[in-house]
Amino acid sequence: MSNGRLLWFRSTEWLGFSVEGQTFQPDADGYFAVPENLAAQFRHPSLQYVGRERPKKPEELQIAVAVSPNASSTMDVAATSGDDTSLKTVSYAELKRVIDLHGNAAEDKLIAHAKLAFPQKSVPRKLLRKAREELFGKPRRGAPQKGPNKSPE
């Protein structure tokens, strides 16, 4: 990496990339730096552009607490550490519900809709495809089929 100007990306699926003979592997948090002159070649649905600096790690471990409305004791309270990916990735049930409400559409439109519905969570393409296929069946491949011309009689 001879170029001193780096751009940071985050891989939501912890994928490594190889561009022009250089390999880029994400760290434990999914972040990796790319020279500015190679950044335009990094286009993948699992990548998020972060900026010119890597985000700082929080000094303290933040604990998210989810309380059930029917919780009768402290034993019913679930504490989750910041390492839990369930707070970062949309659940299959949530995603399926949103796709069902939106209706069948092209994959890129469904991804965009899901990201608007869940701005603080990542939407894995594999999960979206599974939900879409379960709801609407496998999408057709290739150009739309034209039926034979029928007269309006």
N, C-alpha and C positions, 0 to 999 in steps of 0.2 A: 504494500500500500504506500506507494511513493507520494501520492497526493496528500497534502496536509489537511485538506478540507474533506470532512467526513459527514455523511448523512446517516442517521440511525433509522432502522426499521425494526418492527416487531413481527415475528412469525407466530401466528395464533396456533399453528399446528406443529411448531418446532421443526420445520423443514430446513434442511441445508440446501444451499444453492452453489452452483459452479458457473462462473462467468469469466470468459477470456482467460482460462487456465487458473483462476483464483477460486478457492473454496471459501464459502462464508457459512459458518455454523452459528446458530443462535446460542446464547449463554443459557443458564438455568432459568432465567426469566423470559427467554424468547427473544432477546434483543441482539442485534448485530449491526456493525458499522460497515458502510460501503463508501469507497471513494466517490466523490461527486461526479466524476466523468463516467462511472459505470451505473449510476443510480437509475438512469432511464431504462435500463435493461431489466430491472427488477419489477416485473408485473406478474403478480400471482394473487388469487383471491384470498390467500391466507396471510398476505403481508399488509401491515399497516405502517404508513410513514409516520415517524415520531418527531423528527426535526434534526437540528444540527447538534443537539446534545442528548445524551442518554438520560432518561428520567432518573431522578434520585430515588433511592430506596428509602422507605419511611424508617425513621430512627427507632420507633417503637412498633411492636407488633400490635396491629389493630384487630380487635375481636368484634365480629359482627354477631349480634344476638337476634335470633328469630324466635318470637314468642307466639305460640298458638293461641287463638282467641279463646279456646277452651282449656287453657292451662290452669291446673288447680294447684300446682306446687312447683317448686323450683326444679324438680326432676323433669318436668315437661318442657323446659327451656333448652333449646339446642344452641350451643356455642360453636362457632366455626372460626378456625384460624384464617389468616390472610392467605395461606397456601392453598386453600380449598378452591378447586377449579369450578365448583358448582356455582359460585358467585360470578364467575367470569364468562361462562358459556351458557347460552340459552338452553333450557331443558327441551327435550323432544316433545313433551306434551304441550308446552307453551308455543313452540314453533308450529306444531301441527294445527293447533287451534287458530293461530293467526293466518296461516296459509289457507285453511278451510274457509275462514271468514272472507279472505281476499278473493279466493277463487283461483282457477287454473290460469297460469300466465307463463311467460318465458322465465327461465331460471334467473336471469339477471334482474328482471323486474321483481321477482319474489325475494331475492336477496336484498334488494334495495328497500322493499317494503318491510322485511323483517328487521333490517338494521334501523329503520325509523321507529318501529314498534319497540325495539329493545336497544336503545342507544348506549347503554352501559355494559352490554354483553356482546360477546363475539357470536357470530352465526356461522358455524362450519358448513361448508358447501355439501359435504357428505351427508350431514344430518338433514339439510334442506331437501336433498335429492330423495332420501329415504321417505320423508314425510310426504313429499309431492307424489312419489310413486304409489305410496299406500292410499292416498286420497283420490288421485285421478288416474292411476295406471301409468305405465311407462310412456314417456313422450315419444311421438313418431320421429323418425330420423329422415333427413333429406328434405327435398322440396315437397310442398303440399301436393297431394294427388288430385288430378282433375278427372272428374267423372265424364262419362260419354255425354255428348250433347243430346238433350231430349227436347222434343217439341212440346209446347205448352198445351197440346190438345187434351 
